[in-house]
Amino acid sequence: MDLSVVVPTLNGRERLAGCLDALAEHASDAEVVVVNGPSSDGTTGMVRERDDVDLLVEIADRRLNVARNAGLDRASGGVVAFVNHELAVEPDWQSALEAGIETADVVTGPTHQELKAGMTTESVESTSIKSRTVTYFNGDNTAFTRTALDAIDGFDEYLRTGGARDVAHRLAGRDYEVTWRGDMSVRGEYGTDGGVTDTDWRWKYRSLAYRLAKNYGLRPTVVRRLVGHAVRDAGGGLRAVAGGSIEPSQWFGNGRDVLAGLAVGLKDGVQARWRDRTPARNPNGRADRTDRAVSVYDWR
């Protein structure tokens, strides 16, 4: 199998080294493409000193989906995998990937997170909307056939979060199959700072509203889903207020961010749906720009 592995990174020099070490050990015949955002921690020098990286693509944009598309632009494999720079592939990762991609267009697997109390992992997640079954995938550990990625024009660079979920909806709209394999696993520690980061409520709901409006339009199903998400999060916030973990003023502030995100996301999603009325539903994809790379080091 002709496999390329794209590893986007930003100021993660030490963990990137561990990720590349694991790829060299468990996927040594794969083409490795590192896409480095505007890092300031010596990432470029570290990668250039290695002999197990085939391409280093330097970009000036911090957005993950831009990095993913920049790697896809340069990768040569018929199958392209994306791995988070903070994660390490496990011994059976490549064999599981190869087995999965034989029967599906996309294959994904779990992230084993090491906690103080043990280890946690994910399981497969899917939903149904507009008579469409959407199987979500782990954006930090997934592989696509080149055909599937080309059909949806890669990742939507409008999104700062939720890019993988958007791709899942668009793949379902094109009837591409996503399969889950528990043995296609990667391993990492619990968060980059040892804990849970604060939620950016504005961008969470902006992303959610955008991708639903873009992929399905302003239909009652979309509105119900958005309202349902907001009500559940509001309820969780009220319980946090009652428990004393957040102040009422913070809960009201979060609510304002949710409403602002919904308004902007719905507007931009409707505009995006109008701009790209093809099944790809990606007006901000790979074809939209050609200047992602600032410099490229190609050792192939």
C-alpha positions in Angstrom: 0.0 0.0 0.0 1.2 3.5 -0.9 0.8 5.3 2.4 1.6 8.9 3.3 1.3 10.1 6.9 0.7 13.9 7.5 1.7 15.2 10.9 0.6 18.9 11.5 2.5 20.6 14.3 2.8 23.9 16.1 5.3 24.6 18.9 5.4 20.9 19.8 9.0 20.0 19.2 9.5 17.4 22.0 6.2 15.6 21.5 6.6 15.7 17.7 9.9 13.9 18.1 8.1 11.1 20.0 5.5 10.9 17.3 8.1 10.6 14.5 10.1 8.0 16.5 6.9 5.8 16.7 6.2 6.2 13.0 9.8 5.3 12.2 9.4 2.1 14.3 5.9 1.0 13.4 5.3 2.5 9.9 8.8 2.7 8.5 7.7 2.3 4.8 5.3 5.2 4.9 6.0 8.6 3.5 6.1 11.1 6.4 5.1 14.7 5.8 5.5 17.2 8.6 3.6 20.4 8.3 5.0 23.0 10.7 3.0 26.1 11.6 4.8 29.3 12.6 6.6 27.5 15.5 9.2 29.3 17.6 10.6 26.3 19.5 13.2 25.0 17.1 10.9 22.5 15.4 12.3 23.2 11.9 15.9 22.5 13.0 14.9 19.3 14.8 13.0 17.9 11.8 15.8 18.8 9.3 18.3 16.9 11.4 16.2 13.6 11.1 16.5 11.1 8.3 13.0 9.6 8.7 11.0 12.6 7.4 10.4 12.8 3.7 8.9 16.3 3.5 8.8 19.3 5.8 6.2 21.9 4.8 6.4 25.3 6.5 3.3 27.4 6.7 2.5 30.8 8.2 -1.1 30.0 9.2 -1.9 28.5 12.6 -5.2 26.8 11.6 -5.2 23.0 11.8 -7.2 22.5 8.6 -4.8 24.7 6.6 -2.0 22.5 7.8 -3.9 19.3 6.9 -4.6 20.6 3.4 -1.0 21.8 3.0 0.2 18.3 3.8 -2.3 16.7 1.5 -1.1 19.0 -1.3 2.4 17.5 -1.0 1.7 13.9 0.0 2.1 11.4 -2.9 0.4 8.3 -1.4 -2.9 6.8 -2.6 -3.8 6.6 1.1 -3.2 9.6 3.3 -3.3 9.4 7.1 -3.3 12.2 9.6 -1.8 11.9 13.0 -1.6 14.4 15.8 1.9 15.5 16.6 1.3 14.8 20.3 0.4 11.1 19.7 2.4 8.0 19.0 1.2 5.2 16.8 1.1 1.8 18.4 2.7 -1.5 17.0 -0.4 -2.7 15.1 -1.4 0.7 13.8 -0.3 0.2 10.1 -1.5 -3.3 9.7 -4.9 -2.3 11.2 -5.0 0.7 8.8 -4.2 -1.5 5.8 -6.9 -4.0 6.7 -9.5 -1.3 7.2 -8.8 0.7 4.1 -9.3 -2.5 2.0 -13.1 -2.4 2.8 -13.8 1.3 3.4 -12.9 4.7 2.1 -11.9 6.0 5.6 -10.5 4.1 8.6 -10.0 5.5 12.1 -9.2 4.3 15.5 -9.0 5.3 19.2 -6.6 7.4 21.1 -5.5 5.8 24.3 -5.1 8.6 26.9 -2.9 7.9 29.9 -4.4 9.3 33.1 -3.2 9.2 36.7 -5.9 6.7 37.5 -5.3 4.5 34.4 -6.2 4.8 30.8 -9.2 6.0 28.8 -10.1 5.6 25.1 -13.0 6.4 22.7 -15.5 4.3 20.8 -17.2 4.7 17.5 -19.8 7.5 17.3 -22.5 8.1 14.7 -25.7 10.0 14.2 -28.5 10.2 11.7 -29.6 13.5 10.0 -31.7 14.1 6.9 -31.9 10.3 6.2 -28.1 10.3 6.3 -26.0 8.2 8.7 -22.9 10.1 9.7 -20.0 8.2 11.2 -17.6 10.5 13.0 -13.9 9.8 13.0 -10.9 10.6 15.2 -9.3 13.6 13.4 -6.1 12.9 15.3 -5.8 9.4 13.9 -7.5 8.6 10.6 -6.6 7.6 7.0 -8.4 8.3 3.8 -8.2 7.1 0.2 -7.0 9.8 -2.1 -10.3 9.4 -4.0 -12.4 10.3 -1.0 -10.3 13.3 -0.1 -10.3 14.6 -3.7 -14.1 14.2 -3.9 -14.7 16.5 -0.9 -11.7 18.9 -1.7 -10.0 18.2 1.6 -10.7 20.1 4.8 -12.7 23.3 5.2 -10.3 26.0 6.2 -13.0 28.3 7.6 -13.2 26.1 10.6 -10.9 26.5 13.6 -12.5 23.6 15.4 -14.8 20.8 14.2 -13.0 20.2 10.9 -13.2 16.4 11.2 -16.9 16.5 12.0 -17.5 18.6 9.0 -15.6 16.1 6.8 -17.7 13.3 8.3 -20.9 15.0 7.2 -19.6 15.6 3.7 -18.3 12.0 3.3 -21.7 10.7 4.3 -23.3 13.0 1.7 -21.1 11.3 -1.0 -21.8 7.8 0.4 -18.2 7.2 1.4 -17.8 4.6 4.1 -16.0 5.2 7.4 -14.9 2.2 9.4 -13.6 2.0 13.0 -10.8 -0.4 14.1 -9.9 -0.6 17.7 -6.4 -1.9 16.9 -5.6 1.2 14.8 -4.7 3.0 18.0 -2.4 5.8 19.0 -1.3 6.8 22.5 -0.8 10.1 24.3 -0.9 11.8 27.6 -4.0 13.6 29.0 -4.0 17.0 27.4 -1.0 19.3 26.5 -1.0 20.9 30.0 -2.1 17.9 32.0 -5.7 18.9 32.3 -8.9 20.0 30.5 -8.8 23.3 28.6 -11.6 25.9 28.8 -14.3 25.7 26.1 -14.4 28.5 23.5 -18.1 28.7 23.5 -18.3 31.2 20.6 -16.3 29.1 18.3 -17.9 25.8 19.4 -21.3 27.1 18.4 -20.1 29.0 15.4 -18.5 25.8 14.0 -21.6 23.7 14.9 -24.0 26.1 13.2 -21.8 26.7 10.2 -21.3 23.0 9.4 -25.0 22.1 9.9 -26.2 25.0 7.8 -23.6 24.4 5.1 -24.3 20.7 4.8 -28.1 20.7 5.3 -29.5 24.2 5.0 -31.8 26.0 7.4 -34.3 23.1 7.9 -36.2 22.3 11.1 -33.9 19.4 11.9 -30.9 21.7 12.0 -32.7 24.2 14.3 -33.7 21.5 16.7 -30.2 20.2 16.9 -28.8 23.6 17.6 -31.4 24.4 20.3 -30.9 20.9 21.8 -27.1 21.4 22.1 -27.6 24.9 23.6 -30.2 23.7 26.2 -28.0 20.8 27.3 -24.9 23.1 27.7 -27.0 25.7 29.5 -28.3 23.1 31.9 -24.7 21.9 32.6 -23.7 25.5 33.2 -26.5 26.0 35.7 -25.5 22.9 37.6 -21.9 24.3 37.7 -23.3 27.5 39.1 -25.3 25.6 41.7 -22.2 23.7 42.6 -20.1 26.8 43.0 -17.6 26.0 40.3 -18.5 29.0 38.1 -20.0 32.4 38.8 -23.5 33.4 37.5 -21.8 36.2 35.6 -19.6 33.7 33.8 -22.7 31.6 32.9 -24.4 34.6 31.4 -21.2 35.5 29.5 -21.0 32.0 28.1 -24.6 32.3 27.0 -23.8 35.5 25.1 -20.9 33.8 23.4 -23.2 30.9 22.4 -25.8 33.2 20.8 -23.1 35.2 19.0 -21.5 32.0 17.7 -24.8 30.7 16.5 -25.7 33.9 14.6 -22.4 34.1 12.8 -22.1 30.4 12.1 -25.6 30.2 10.6 -25.0 33.3 8.4 -21.6 32.0 7.2 -22.9 28.4 6.7 -25.8 29.6 4.5 -23.4 31.7 2.4 -21.0 28.7 2.1 -23.9 26.5 1.0 -24.7 29.0 -1.7 -21.1 29.4 -2.8 -20.5 25.7 -3.3 -23.7 23.9 -4.4 -21.7 20.8 -5.5 -21.8 17.6 -3.3 -18.3 18.6 -2.0 -19.8 21.5 0.1 -16.4 23.0 0.6 -16.0 26.6 -0.7 -12.9 27.0 1.6 -11.1 23.8 0.6 -7.9 22.9 -1.2 -8.9 24.3 -4.5 -9.6 27.7 -2.9 -5.9 28.7 -2.5 -2.5 27.7 -3.7 -0.2 29.7 -1.3 -0.3 27.7 1.9 3.4 26.7 1.9 6.0 29.3 2.8 8.9 26.9 2.2 9.2 23.1 1.5 12.1 20.8 2.2 11.7 17.7 0.1 14.1 14.8 0.7 12.3 12.2 -1.4 
